[in-house]
Amino acid sequence: MSLWVDKHRPKSLDALSYHSDLSTRLSSLASSGDFPHLLVYGPSGAGKKTRIVATLKELYGPGVNKIKIDSRVFVTPSNRKLEFNVVSSVYHMEITPSDMGNNDRIIIQELLKEVAQTQQIDLSARQRFKVVVINEADFLTRDAQAALRRTMEKYSPNLRLILLANSTSNIIAPIRSRTLLVRVAAPTHEDIAKILSSVAKKEKVSLPSSLADRIAVESGRNLRRALLTLESLYSQNDLLSPDTPIPTPDWEIVVSSIADDLIKEHSAPALLKIRAKFYDLLSHCIPANAILKTLLFRLLPKVDAELQSEVVYWAAFYEHRIHTGSKVIFHLEAFSAKFMRIFEM
């Protein structure tokens, strides 16, 4: 039994209910016969992946939905074996090289070279090239991005790349200049409320409009989160009413407690307790940048207006270090220590 967010995912560009102008442009690109490399960026839950899958269907037809998962093994220069999962169809491949950490360059070099050197085996295919979708492109290391640039230059006749990212700030300029940038903005609260009502109707669930509006606001314009919240509320309540409480995720409660600790006490023992909470969040696979962003939003209402710009500056500083470093706990703890110092001044 699939989740509602997957069960009701639109399968074509025409079925997408918001950003219709963007759907029209992607459709024209797919039918133009000159499909470029794409860099699709926007916040989480904006629908980037859904639009790209729908665009691939425009390119190749329904065959792109017949996917399989292969486990590939790659060997590092130090003879260490890396096991890597690849989602693929006859026409395209979907990979997340950032899962391999600093070894993502090897995945880029070996896998893309292998794909690019092979011809399209389906002679009836509408396009002669294969598409590789790279998730979390903004988390690729600089070496991996440099290897990606060389692949784009050398094998462009047989290969098209679609890079998915939350932001272009961590993508090197040579890649940005070789791709068509497509921004997918987050849906508005009204868009999310309409989609929630539509999904509830399909599932034969009575959803008050005021509750749909509250879920849309609480989701932070993240459509995926809004749909998961709706399904969670329905599973926990026999009847949804306008006053149905929307529970806060456990990890956000922990982040709020960290914010309270940072305000109450400024000492080394307090920092040690905060570090333990950071470790707890990271061990439950909460992304470090999500922890830092949520912590920032919890802290800003608690500090004076003249300090807010400085707190935002240091949050951005350490978020950048999280992306470029390898031990994220160091940077989360460093931000906490910096905030303690700022708050004491």
PyMOL commands that set and color helices and strands:
alter all, ss='L'
color gray80, all
select helices_A, chain A and resi 4-7+13-15+20-31+48-60+62-65+97-116+137-139+142-154+173-177+189-202+209-218+223-236+250-264+268-283+288-302+305-324+328-344
alter helices_A, ss='H'
color red, helices_A
select strands_A, chain A and resi 38-41+68-75+81-88+92-95+130-134+159-165+180-183
alter strands_A, ss='S'
color yellow, strands_A
deselect
rebuild
show_as cartoon
